[in-house]
């Protein structure tokens, strides 16, 4: 698959694996190629019941880029991806060193909703763990 995803009639587990690969390359442009124009990203943390919500490509891209800046070595490993119709799941282990110097290693998952062969909604969930020394 190239860096730019082309919408197909359905999203597959391979699509989610390619999306994950773009995250691990810190390639925000490629990530946005997988998402609808009106996409929604619910981050794992935040004050609201859904975490922090970002709507639309510009806001979602900025949120992804902020993660890459905050965790310059961010990596989502041990990926497992599943699709059932218009919904999907990616399981992973997030590792990274925060710009402030502490590390994280925690299991997490994304819950997806698809429309027209693209990701319309990405909801992130991650285990809460104490900060680790770098």
C-alpha positions in Angstrom: 0.0 0.0 0.0 1.2 3.5 -0.8 1.3 6.4 1.7 -2.1 7.6 0.4 -5.0 5.3 1.0 -7.6 5.1 -1.7 -11.2 4.6 -0.5 -12.6 1.1 -1.3 -16.0 -0.3 -0.7 -15.0 -1.7 2.7 -12.3 -1.4 5.3 -10.4 -4.6 6.1 -8.0 -5.7 8.9 -5.2 -5.0 6.4 -6.5 -1.4 6.1 -6.3 -1.0 9.8 -2.8 -2.5 9.8 -1.7 0.0 7.2 -3.3 2.8 9.3 -1.3 1.6 12.3 1.9 1.5 10.1 1.3 5.2 9.2 1.0 6.0 13.0 4.4 4.3 13.6 6.0 6.3 10.8 4.4 9.5 12.4 3.0 10.2 8.9 0.0 12.5 9.6 -0.6 13.1 5.8 -0.9 9.3 5.2 -3.2 8.9 8.3 -5.6 11.5 7.0 -5.9 9.6 3.7 -7.7 6.9 5.6 -10.2 9.2 7.2 -13.4 10.9 6.1 -13.6 14.7 5.7 -15.8 14.9 8.8 -13.9 12.4 10.8 -14.0 12.3 14.6 -11.1 11.3 17.0 -11.8 10.7 20.7 -8.5 10.8 22.5 -7.9 8.5 25.4 -7.5 11.3 27.9 -9.6 14.4 28.7 -12.2 15.8 31.0 -15.3 14.6 29.1 -16.8 11.1 29.2 -15.4 10.4 25.8 -11.9 11.9 26.6 -11.1 14.8 24.3 -13.0 15.0 21.0 -11.5 16.4 17.7 -13.8 16.9 14.7 -12.8 17.3 11.1 -9.6 16.6 9.3 -7.7 19.7 10.4 -8.4 19.2 14.1 -7.8 15.4 13.9 -4.5 15.9 12.0 -3.4 18.5 14.6 -4.2 16.1 17.4 -2.2 13.3 15.8 0.8 15.6 15.2 0.6 16.8 18.8 1.0 13.1 19.9 4.1 12.8 17.7 5.6 16.0 19.2 4.8 15.0 22.8 6.1 11.5 22.3 8.8 11.7 19.6 9.5 8.0 19.8 5.8 7.0 20.0 5.2 3.4 18.8 2.1 1.2 18.7 3.3 -2.4 18.7 1.9 -5.9 18.8 -1.0 -4.8 16.6 -4.0 -7.0 16.1 -6.8 -5.7 13.9 -10.4 -6.8 13.4 -13.3 -5.7 11.2 -16.9 -6.6 11.4 -19.0 -4.7 8.8 -18.9 -0.9 9.5 -16.9 -1.3 12.8 -13.4 -2.3 13.7 -10.9 -2.8 16.5 -7.2 -2.4 16.7 -5.3 -3.7 19.8 -1.8 -2.5 20.5 0.8 -1.7 23.1 1.8 1.9 23.2 5.3 2.8 24.1 6.9 6.2 24.2 9.1 8.8 26.0 7.2 12.0 26.8 8.9 15.3 26.0 9.3 15.8 29.7 11.4 12.7 30.0 9.2 10.0 31.5 8.2 6.8 29.7 5.0 4.9 29.1 4.2 1.3 28.1 0.5 0.4 28.2 -2.0 -1.7 26.4 -4.7 0.0 24.5 -7.2 -0.2 21.6 -9.0 1.8 19.1 -12.7 1.4 18.3 -13.5 2.4 14.7 -16.6 3.3 12.7 -16.4 3.2 8.9 -18.2 5.0 6.1 -17.6 4.8 2.4 -14.5 2.7 2.8 -12.9 5.2 5.2 -12.5 5.7 9.0 -15.2 8.1 10.2 -14.7 7.7 13.9 -11.6 6.6 15.9 -12.0 6.2 19.7 -8.8 5.5 21.6 -8.5 3.7 24.9 -5.3 3.1 26.9 -4.5 1.6 30.3 -3.7 4.2 32.9 -0.3 3.5 34.5 2.1 5.4 36.7 4.8 7.3 34.8 8.0 5.3 34.3 11.5 6.6 34.4 13.1 7.0 31.0 
